[in-house]
């Protein structure tokens, strides 16, 4: 548990005393569920979270894939973490190496929103989150960080039926890197240029059909077969149920 808390602090939490290890331990073990504020009283933050809410046609997963890959291929940022909420959404988690004003974070998210997922609802003012892994008390499912290649398997039910292994959650975070100051400045500049060059809005078109993201080596996300998913879970000593995949 201590190692997982250390990774969460390394990536997302500010260096303050609001959330001690004991409180975070209760949260991560499901004894309670905290609403963790990623911004402090001085108006600084070092984590950005983008929610993709469940849609009937599973477009939420396709859209997350598009945005996650654009963050890396177009903006040159490190891979974000991917989570399921235990409720109704996926999440992309961006870590900043240095704290920035929340107003700057909101401006960055607003530019991302306009560039890549403007038809998705987003709350630019939200800073309080339920930090994975955690128990979603309304559904009884667990929110958790997930292997990005397995994300499509959660499209119908966005949570885990059992508490995720602490070691696996830690492993998902250990390989992630924070966005450096120069990387953030460059990405912000690219988004501002993209916004300035955007053409005038065209008449509304019919909604796009959900399409699969082709596997691309080196990017965050790629398709995984059911056999790949089961093998990966077995390697982490998890016995999968996948009951939602087996509906006729």
Secondary structure, 3 states (H helix, E strand, C coil): CHHHHHHHHHHCCCCCCCCCHHHHHHHHCCCCCCCEECECCCCEEEEEEEEEECCCCCHHHHHHHHHHHHHHHCCCCCCCEEEECCCCEEEEEEEEEEEEEHHHHHHHHHHHHHHHCCCCCCCCCCCEECCCCEEECCCCEEEEECCHHHHHHHCCCCCECCCCCHHHHHHHHHCCCCECHHHHHHHHHHHHHHHHCCCCCCCCCCCCCCCCCCCCCCCCCCCCCHHHHHHHHHHCCCCCCCHHHCCC
